[in-house]
Amino acid sequence: MTPLFILMHEADNVAIVVNDGGLPSGAVFANGLTLVDKVPQGHKVALFDLPAGAPVRRYNVVIGHTLRDIPAGSWVHERLLQMPPARALTGLPMATVKPPSMVPLDGYTFDGYRNADGSVGSRNILAITTTVQCVAGVVEFAVQRIKAELLPLYPNVDDVVGLEHTYGCGVAIDAPDAVIPIRTLRNISRNPNFGGEVMVVSLGCEKLQPERLMPPGVIPITDLRGESQDEVKLDVVCLQDDAHVGFMSMIDSVMRQAKVHLERLNQRRRETCPASELVVGVQCGGSDAFSGVTANPAVGFATDLLIRAGATVMFSEVTEVRDGIDQLTSRALNTDVAEAMIREMDWYDRYLEKGLVDRSANTTPGNKAGGLSNIVEKAMGSIVKSGSSVISGVLSPGQSVREQGLKGLIYAATPASDFICGTLQLAAGMNLHIFTTGRGTPYGLAECPVIKVATRNDLARRWHDLMDINAGRIASGEASIEDVGWELFRLMLSVASGKKTWAEHWKLRNALVLFNPAPVT
């Protein structure tokens, strides 16, 4: 076994070990460097003698300062580093980088479902919105009945999902930040994969009343008949209605209304749509040191391809880009976009302060076991998912790209939590989700296809029926970032046209988790 390391920038003084299983002390690299410690795969090795207090550089960024002298060839891990403070949100470069104009990428298409509002779905799903957690059990029971008894009668409908969540009552519904979970649920209900069909199940006594969730005239909803919400009464099944006598009466009502929507959805057919109609959310979870070396750079390359094709791509996760805020504001389309990113970072800084924590709370034990010493190092690898295009807009949590009139590369502010980020990207209007992982996670969504990208060959081998693409081949020299980026781009078009991902094959579905920074009463 030839000892190998990866150096991210010529100015770096650490590199990461590539070899599966890591390397023992005494291993000698091609440049003559000898390991003085056993170093796990993905972890850092000092390329030079590092005195106490010296900056440690990876990605040509200071990810920490040494707490003691570290000889060349030593294992450099989180216990030996002092994390630097967060970059101030003042004096940042504002729209100073003007990426070169990219050659348009024409001629790429997928077979999607066109909606009356102009959006395009990659799936044809009946979604049943719930106003409150209290009705979740009833909706789950009804959904199982619908799948068993009704769905086989409508072969052009892909699935039926209940939009279950933990919000709706026992909350300070009029608190300023309550707008976030409310608009999140509202916009998820209007996701392009649901075909404009909006069906609501309510308890009756909850604080989040259906009319508040879907107010007429505020957020117009257009169904397949082309009628506005002012002309079509919101379809609500209220479990506390006097007409319901017994549990089965509630189930019958849900199934009766579901049939109306299924009949309309079943009339839809896939048609050829340009790649510009894709709205892609990119995210990482269970990250390791290879995330920023293989999978995320490949996603970044694919992101640039999508932007060249006229598509919309969202990257997110506030704490996982916070330490690279200067990289983002400099790539902003203009100062308004840069200032919007700063506002989102500042809001989240203050949100964390209320909980007496900071961004350092992000990094998990698994991240550290995978070689990521702290959030600074993690952030540098996370940002590269955004590619190199200009950042053309910013979404606050729960907002949608269509509602805000945005297109291109978008920063959608979300927590880094996998399931909250995914929930908010659904609300933003994504019809396709890309998820990279190094440690491994069976994450999936019922509402949108999720393409999983492995960062390492070993993970792709062991989880061969969970990972859709193996980016680990980049580290082993079997493929380039460009090769895997193009592979991912082409797979996205196939999946958007109906090809099932592994997560869909196994029906792996994480719960929707609404971001609720408002008080619970």
ZAMARGU-4260 file (C-alpha; in steps of 0.2 Angstrom, whole numbers, plus 5000, padded with zeros to 4 digits):
<rodrens>
0) 5000/5000/5000 | 5008/5017/4994 | 5005/5030/5008 | 4996/5045/5000 | 4990/5062/5006
5) 4980/5076/4998 | 4986/5094/4999 | 4972/5106/4996 | 4983/5122/4993 | 5001/5124/4991
10) 5001/5136/5006 | 4994/5123/5017 | 5005/5116/5031 | 4994/5100/5034 | 4987/5087/5022
15) 4975/5073/5025 | 4978/5054/5024 | 4970/5046/5009 | 4973/5027/5012 | 4958/5016/5018
20) 4960/5012/5037 | 4973/5026/5039 | 4992/5024/5040 | 5003/5017/5054 | 5018/5027/5062
25) 5033/5025/5052 | 5024/5026/5035 | 5034/5036/5022 | 5026/5047/5009 | 5034/5049/4992
30) 5041/5066/4997 | 5050/5058/5011 | 5039/5063/5025 | 5038/5050/5039 | 5023/5048/5050
35) 5028/5049/5069 | 5010/5044/5074 | 4997/5032/5068 | 4985/5043/5058 | 4967/5038/5053
40) 4960/5040/5036 | 4954/5058/5032 | 4964/5065/5047 | 4978/5078/5045 | 4996/5076/5046
45) 5009/5090/5049 | 5019/5093/5034 | 5032/5104/5044 | 5037/5107/5062 | 5023/5118/5069
50) 5028/5127/5085 | 5015/5131/5099 | 5004/5145/5093 | 5007/5143/5075 | 4993/5144/5062
55) 4987/5128/5055 | 4982/5130/5036 | 4970/5120/5026 | 4962/5127/5010 | 4974/5141/5013
60) 4963/5146/5027 | 4968/5146/5046 | 4958/5133/5054 | 4966/5135/5071 | 4982/5138/5081
65) 4992/5124/5089 | 4991/5122/5107 | 5009/5114/5108 | 5023/5110/5097 | 5019/5098/5084
70) 5033/5089/5074 | 5032/5086/5056 | 5023/5069/5052 | 5012/5071/5068 | 4993/5068/5068
75) 4985/5085/5069 | 4968/5084/5077 | 4955/5095/5086 | 4962/5092/5104 | 4978/5101/5098
80) 4970/5116/5090 | 4962/5132/5096 | 4948/5137/5085 | 4949/5155/5078 | 4935/5167/5082
85) 4922/5170/5069 | 4925/5183/5055 | 4917/5200/5060 | 4902/5204/5049 | 4909/5221/5045
90) 4922/5227/5033 | 4918/5212/5021 | 4921/5212/5002 | 4905/5217/4994 | 4902/5210/4976
95) 4920/5212/4972 | 4922/5196/4963 | 4915/5195/4945 | 4916/5177/4940 | 4919/5175/4921
100) 4904/5173/4910 | 4900/5155/4908 | 4896/5148/4891 | 4877/5143/4891 | 4874/5125/4892
105) 4859/5122/4879 | 4850/5107/4874 | 4848/5097/4890 | 4831/5092/4895 | 4821/5081/4907
110) 4803/5074/4907 | 4794/5083/4921 | 4776/5088/4926 | 4771/5106/4921 | 4761/5115/4933
115) 4748/5129/4930 | 4759/5142/4940 | 4774/5139/4928 | 4784/5128/4940 | 4789/5110/4935
120) 4788/5094/4946 | 4800/5079/4945 | 4786/5069/4954 | 4767/5068/4953 | 4762/5067/4972
125) 4747/5070/4982 | 4752/5079/4998 | 4740/5081/5012 | 4744/5096/5023 | 4741/5095/5041
130) 4738/5111/5052 | 4743/5103/5068 | 4752/5088/5075 | 4736/5082/5084 | 4729/5075/5067
135) 4745/5066/5062 | 4739/5049/5067 | 4723/5050/5058 | 4732/5056/5042 | 4744/5042/5043
140) 4730/5029/5045 | 4721/5037/5030 | 4737/5038/5019 | 4740/5019/5022 | 4722/5016/5016
145) 4723/5028/5001 | 4739/5019/4996 | 4732/5002/4997 | 4714/5005/4990 | 4715/5021/4979
150) 4732/5023/4973 | 4732/5008/4962 | 4717/5015/4953 | 4728/5030/4948 | 4744/5024/4939
155) 4750/5041/4934 | 4751/5047/4953 | 4768/5042/4961 | 4763/5043/4979 | 4753/5050/4993
160) 4761/5059/5008 | 4755/5067/5024 | 4764/5083/5028 | 4766/5079/5046 | 4775/5091/5058
165) 4776/5096/5076 | 4769/5113/5074 | 4751/5121/5075 | 4746/5123/5093 | 4754/5126/5110
170) 4764/5139/5102 | 4765/5158/5103 | 4757/5160/5086 | 4758/5179/5085 | 4776/5180/5090
175) 4787/5188/5077 | 4797/5173/5073 | 4781/5162/5071 | 4781/5168/5053 | 4795/5155/5049
180) 4786/5139/5053 | 4770/5145/5046 | 4777/5151/5029 | 4787/5135/5028 | 4772/5124/5029
185) 4762/5135/5017 | 4776/5134/5004 | 4780/5116/5006 | 4761/5113/5002 | 4764/5122/4986
190) 4780/5112/4981 | 4781/5109/4962 | 4780/5090/4965 | 4762/5092/4972 | 4754/5098/4955
195) 4745/5113/4963 | 4733/5102/4973 | 4731/5108/4990 | 4722/5097/5003 | 4721/5101/5021
200) 4717/5091/5037 | 4713/5101/5052 | 4708/5097/5070 | 4697/5112/5072 | 4703/5120/5089
205) 4721/5123/5084 | 4730/5140/5084 | 4736/5138/5066 | 4719/5138/5058 | 4718/5133/5039
210) 4713/5151/5034 | 4729/5157/5043 | 4740/5144/5034 | 4732/5147/5017 | 4725/5165/5018
215) 4714/5169/5002 | 4722/5183/4991 | 4739/5183/5001 | 4747/5168/4993 | 4737/5163/4978
220) 4736/5145/4974 | 4732/5139/4957 | 4726/5122/4954 | 4725/5112/4937 | 4709/5120/4932
225) 4718/5137/4932 | 4706/5145/4945 | 4713/5156/4958 | 4711/5153/4977 | 4698/5167/4977
230) 4687/5156/4965 | 4691/5139/4973 | 4687/5136/4991 | 4701/5129/5001 | 4699/5110/5003
235) 4699/5106/5022 | 4693/5091/5031 | 4690/5096/5049 | 4690/5082/5061 | 4680/5091/5075
240) 4666/5094/5063 | 4649/5088/5070 | 4647/5077/5054 | 4660/5066/5060 | 4653/5052/5070
245) 4667/5039/5074 | 4685/5037/5068 | 4680/5029/5052 | 4669/5044/5047 | 4685/5055/5048
250) 4695/5042/5037 | 4681/5041/5025 | 4681/5060/5023 | 4699/5061/5020 | 4698/5047/5007
255) 4684/5055/4998 | 4693/5071/4996 | 4709/5063/4992 | 4700/5054/4977 | 4695/5071/4970
260) 4713/5077/4970 | 4720/5060/4964 | 4708/5060/4949 | 4715/5077/4943 | 4733/5072/4946
265) 4731/5056/4936 | 4727/5066/4921 | 4745/5073/4921 | 4758/5067/4910 | 4777/5070/4909
270) 4783/5081/4895 | 4800/5087/4889 | 4806/5102/4899 | 4822/5112/4898 | 4835/5109/4912
275) 4832/5127/4917 | 4816/5121/4926 | 4826/5112/4939 | 4826/5119/4956 | 4840/5109/4965
280) 4844/5109/4984 | 4862/5104/4988 | 4866/5099/5006 | 4879/5088/5016 | 4877/5078/5031
285) 4888/5065/5041 | 4902/5075/5033 | 4920/5070/5034 | 4937/5077/5028 | 4934/5070/5011
290) 4918/5080/5009 | 4927/5095/5004 | 4939/5085/4993 | 4928/5074/4983 | 4909/5075/4984
295) 4906/5093/4988 | 4918/5099/4974 | 4910/5087/4962 | 4893/5095/4967 | 4900/5112/4965
300) 4905/5108/4947 | 4888/5101/4944 | 4881/5117/4951 | 4890/5127/4938 | 4883/5116/4925
305) 4866/5118/4931 | 4868/5137/4932 | 4875/5137/4914 | 4859/5127/4909 | 4848/5141/4917
310) 4843/5131/4932 | 4841/5137/4950 | 4852/5129/4964 | 4851/5133/4982 | 4865/5130/4995
315) 4861/5133/5013 | 4867/5129/5031 | 4871/5145/5040 | 4884/5138/5053 | 4892/5128/5039
320) 4896/5144/5028 | 4898/5157/5042 | 4917/5156/5043 | 4918/5159/5024 | 4906/5174/5024
325) 4919/5184/5015 | 4920/5172/5001 | 4901/5173/4999 | 4899/5192/5000 | 4913/5194/4987
330) 4903/5183/4975 | 4887/5192/4977 | 4878/5199/4962 | 4877/5216/4970 | 4878/5224/4987
335) 4860/5221/4991 | 4863/5202/4989 | 4879/5204/5000 | 4870/5213/5013 | 4855/5201/5013
340) 4868/5187/5017 | 4875/5197/5031 | 4858/5200/5039 | 4855/5181/5039 | 4871/5178/5047
345) 4869/5191/5060 | 4851/5185/5064 | 4858/5167/5066 | 4872/5173/5077 | 4860/5182/5089
350) 4848/5166/5088 | 4863/5155/5094 | 4868/5168/5108 | 4850/5166/5115 | 4854/5148/5118
355) 4871/5152/5125 | 4880/5143/5111 | 4890/5148/5095 | 4894/5140/5078 | 4906/5128/5086
360) 4891/5118/5093 | 4889/5112/5075 | 4903/5100/5073 | 4897/5082/5078 | 4907/5068/5085
365) 4906/5059/5068 | 4913/5074/5059 | 4928/5074/5071 | 4930/5056/5069 | 4930/5059/5050
370) 4945/5071/5052 | 4936/5088/5053 | 4943/5097/5068 | 4931/5111/5070 | 4918/5121/5061
375) 4930/5132/5052 | 4938/5117/5043 | 4920/5110/5040 | 4914/5126/5033 | 4928/5127/5020
380) 4923/5110/5013 | 4904/5114/5014 | 4905/5130/5004 | 4912/5122/4988 | 4895/5114/4985
385) 4890/5131/4978 | 4902/5131/4964 | 4910/5147/4957 | 4895/5156/4950 | 4889/5173/4955
390) 4876/5172/4970 | 4861/5180/4963 | 4849/5180/4978 | 4845/5176/4996 | 4830/5167/5004
395) 4826/5169/5023 | 4820/5153/5031 | 4803/5147/5024 | 4803/5158/5009 | 4802/5151/4991
400) 4811/5155/4975 | 4796/5158/4965 | 4788/5169/4978 | 4803/5180/4979 | 4806/5179/4960
405) 4823/5172/4961 | 4833/5162/4949 | 4851/5156/4947 | 4863/5152/4962 | 4853/5156/4978
410) 4859/5156/4996 | 4844/5149/5006 | 4847/5153/5025 | 4843/5137/5035 | 4850/5128/5050
415) 4863/5115/5046 | 4852/5101/5054 | 4849/5089/5039 | 4831/5087/5041 | 4827/5105/5045
420) 4838/5111/5030 | 4829/5098/5019 | 4812/5104/5025 | 4816/5122/5022 | 4823/5118/5004
425) 4807/5109/5001 | 4798/5125/5006 | 4809/5135/4994 | 4803/5125/4980 | 4816/5112/4976
430) 4811/5098/4964 | 4827/5088/4966 | 4839/5086/4981 | 4858/5082/4981 | 4865/5075/4998
435) 4883/5072/5001 | 4890/5061/5015 | 4906/5054/5021 | 4901/5045/5037 | 4885/5039/5029
440) 4867/5042/5032 | 4851/5034/5026 | 4843/5051/5024 | 4828/5053/5012 | 4813/5063/5008
445) 4795/5057/5003 | 4792/5074/4995 | 4807/5075/4983 | 4819/5063/4976 | 4836/5063/4985
450) 4852/5059/4976 | 4866/5053/4988 | 4884/5056/4985 | 4897/5046/4994 | 4914/5055/4998
455) 4924/5039/5000 | 4927/5022/4991 | 4925/5012/5007 | 4908/5020/5011 | 4902/5018/4993
460) 4907/4999/4994 | 4899/4996/5011 | 4883/5006/5007 | 4882/5001/4989 | 4863/5000/4989
465) 4861/5017/4998 | 4873/5028/4988 | 4869/5034/4971 | 4886/5041/4966 | 4904/5037/4972
470) 4914/5053/4972 | 4928/5043/4982 | 4935/5039/4965 | 4942/5057/4965 | 4953/5054/4980
475) 4959/5037/4973 | 4963/5045/4956 | 4951/5034/4946 | 4940/5050/4941 | 4942/5068/4941
480) 4930/5081/4949 | 4924/5085/4932 | 4920/5067/4928 | 4910/5065/4943 | 4902/5082/4941
485) 4896/5077/4924 | 4890/5060/4930 | 4880/5069/4943 | 4873/5082/4931 | 4867/5068/4919
490) 4860/5058/4934 | 4850/5073/4940 | 4841/5074/4923 | 4837/5055/4923 | 4830/5056/4941
495) 4820/5072/4937 | 4813/5061/4923 | 4807/5047/4934 | 4822/5036/4938 | 4822/5031/4956
500) 4836/5034/4968 | 4841/5022/4981 | 4832/5032/4995 | 4816/5030/4984 | 4819/5012/4981
505) 4819/5008/4999 | 4806/5021/5004 | 4818/5030/5016 | 4809/5045/5022 | 4814/5057/5036
510) 4801/5067/5045 | 4798/5086/5041 | 4805/5096/5054 | 4799/5114/5054 | 4811/5128/5061
515) 4802/5136/5075 | 4813/5150/5084 | 4797/5157/5092 | 4792/5153/5109 | 4782/5137/5114
520) 4768/5140/5126
</rodrens>
